[in-house]
Amino acid sequence: MPKIDQMLCFAVYSAGHAFTRFYKPRLDALDLTYPQYLVLLVLWEKDDITVKGLGDQLFLDSGTITPLVKRLEARGLVARRRDEDDERQVRITLTEAGRALEAKAMSIPLAAAGGTGLTEAGAESLRRELLALRSRLDGGD
């Protein structure tokens, strides 16, 4: 049995926690949690998306996405509405306040990139490796 500090799964897990700790003070300044920030990142990229589409992009189920969206809605950052073509679908859109928050959050990815100590090419290579790893573990490769 390998020691815990020799296990790839623990390295990925602990690096994820390190990222969360890195992001926390920056997101606290915006009164956001990391999962809420991820929801907003998706919406800043493509506004007006279904809960299912949001979950697909974040690899989360609707039972996890819905409470996140409800908290963002309570803060006035997003709005929910039934899809006009398919009443079973709920669409999420940014409000003006949600769009305005993007400008305040723009420095966060730059800080994270600098915090890794990786070059742009190194960061891209690691990102591609992690995406490939996720795909293989999900049975997609």
N, C-alpha and C positions, 0 to 999 in steps of 0.2 A: 504494500500500500504506500503510495507516495505521500510525502509530507505535504501539509496544506499549502505551504509557500512554494511548492513545486507544481501545483495544479493550475492549469490554464483557467479553469472555471473560477477559481478563487482570484486569480489575477484580474480577470474581466470584472468580476463582482466587486472587488475592492477598488478598482479603477473607477467603476460607476459611482461608488460612494464618494470617492475623492472629487469627482466632477460635481456631484450634488453639493458637497461642502464648499467647493469653489464658487458655485453659482449662488448659494444661499444668501450671502450678504447683498449681492447685486440684485437678486430678485426680491429680497425683503424691502429694498428701497422702492420697488414698484408695487409692493404688497401682493406679490404673486408667489405661488408654489411652482416648483419645476414642472409638474404635469400641466398646470394651467398655462405656463409659458409655452410648452410644447403645442398646446391647442392653439394659442395665439400665433405662434410661428406658422402653423399650417394655414390659418386664416389670413395672415398677412401675405402669404404666398398666393393663396387662392381663396378669396372670400366667397360666401354663399355655397356651402358644402353640406351634404347630408351627414347625420350622425354616423351612419354606416361608413361613408367615405372618410370621415375624420378618423374613425376607429381603424379602418384599413390602413391609413397612412401612418398611424401611431402604433399599430399592432396591439390595439386595446379593444375589448368588447364594449358593447353599448352600456352594459351595467357599470362599467368604469367611466366611460365617457360622459354619460348623462349627468352624474353628480358634479363633475368638473364644469360642464357647460352651465348647469344651474347656478353654481357659485359665481361664475363669470357673468351670467345674466343678472344675478342679484346685485352685482357691482356696477351694472350698466355698461359692460364692455362688449357684450354680445346680445343678440336677440334670437329667439327660436320661433319658428313658424312651421305649420304643416305645408308640405309640398302641394302646390296647386294641382299637379298632374297625378300624384299618388299620395293620398291622405295618410297612408301608413308611414310615410317618410317624414322626418323632421329635418328642416334645413336650419343651419346656423349661419348668421351673418354678423359682421362687426358693426358696432355702433360708431358714432363719431368719436366717442371717448376711447373705444377700442382701437380705432385707426390712429388716434393721436398718441396712444401709448407706444406705438411702434417707434416713433422718433426717440423716445426716452430709452428704449431698449436696444437701440442700434449699437451701442458701445459694448454690449455683453458678448456677442460672438467674437469681437476683436480681442477683448480681454481674455476670453477662453483660449483663443488661438495663441496668444502670447503666453498664457499660463502653462501651456503644454510643453513649451520649450522646443517644439518640433518645427522644422522648416515647413513651408507650404507643401512641398513635394512629399515630405515625410508624413505629414498629417493626412494627405490624400491617400497615400499608400496604406497607412494604417486603417483609414476609414474603409477603403475597398476590401482589405483583408477581413475586417470585422463584419462587413456586409456579406461577404462570401461565407464566413463562418456561420452567421445567422441563417443563411439560406441552406447550408448543408445540415445544420442541426434541425431546421424545420422540415427536412426531407426534400428540399427543392433542388438538390444537386447530387 
